[in-house]
Amino acid sequence: MTSLDGGSTDPGSPTEPRPLVCARCGTRADVPQPTWTFSVENGVRQYICDTCSRENLRAIEGRLDSAWW
């Protein structure tokens, strides 16, 4: 079994948390930020910082299924 970060649940193999990187501008965060947007596109996890999320809100909304509306 693996944990959410992809690391092993084996206590003998500690993993360092990886910093989050904004997929649009490259801003880095050492810990998860509650204001960042998270998406999975083509099976790849992507994080978008709050600034880019605000600037690209229309594009983000445009990708939502009509069921959301």
Wavefront OBJ file of the C-alpha trace (Angstrom):
o trace
v 0.000 0.000 0.000
v 1.248 3.492 -0.730
v 0.461 6.807 0.861
v -1.084 9.799 -0.932
v 2.308 11.311 -1.702
v 3.333 8.133 -3.520
v 5.727 7.058 -0.783
v 5.777 3.695 0.865
v 3.916 3.092 4.120
v 6.960 1.157 5.311
v 8.267 3.043 8.379
v 11.831 2.144 7.345
v 11.693 4.348 4.229
v 11.025 7.963 5.184
v 10.261 10.333 2.351
v 10.880 14.045 2.245
v 7.799 16.075 1.360
v 8.151 17.536 -2.108
v 7.464 21.247 -2.503
v 4.448 22.157 -4.587
v 5.136 24.019 -7.824
v 2.537 26.062 -9.687
v 1.974 24.507 -13.125
v 1.515 27.954 -14.667
v 4.070 30.348 -13.133
v 6.463 28.076 -11.205
v 5.797 29.564 -7.750
v 6.929 27.123 -5.056
v 5.355 26.272 -1.698
v 6.973 23.980 0.878
v 3.662 22.887 2.378
v 0.184 22.476 0.846
v -1.609 25.813 0.556
v -5.385 25.888 1.157
v -5.825 28.617 -1.467
v -4.148 26.701 -4.293
v -6.149 24.836 -6.957
v -5.514 21.144 -7.533
v -6.395 19.269 -10.696
v -5.601 16.000 -12.429
v -5.057 16.404 -16.148
v -4.231 13.345 -18.256
v -3.404 11.475 -15.047
v -0.907 14.109 -13.855
v -1.421 16.065 -10.635
v -1.167 19.801 -11.158
v -1.229 22.587 -8.609
v -2.055 26.187 -9.494
v -1.225 29.021 -7.077
v -3.942 31.377 -5.882
v -2.710 34.246 -8.072
v -2.825 32.174 -11.266
v -6.165 30.674 -10.212
v -7.704 34.131 -9.927
v -6.165 35.314 -13.198
v -7.371 32.226 -15.100
v -10.745 31.647 -13.460
v -12.706 31.751 -16.745
v -10.486 29.111 -18.329
v -10.811 26.883 -15.253
v -14.608 27.235 -15.222
v -14.753 26.540 -18.951
v -13.270 23.066 -18.423
v -15.916 22.010 -15.898
v -18.615 19.591 -16.990
v -22.046 21.085 -17.475
v -23.210 19.006 -14.501
v -21.381 21.486 -12.249
v -23.689 24.242 -13.441
l 1 2 3 4 5 6 7 8 9 10 11 12 13 14 15 16 17 18 19 20 21 22 23 24 25 26 27 28 29 30 31 32 33 34 35 36 37 38 39 40 41 42 43 44 45 46 47 48 49 50 51 52 53 54 55 56 57 58 59 60 61 62 63 64 65 66 67 68 69
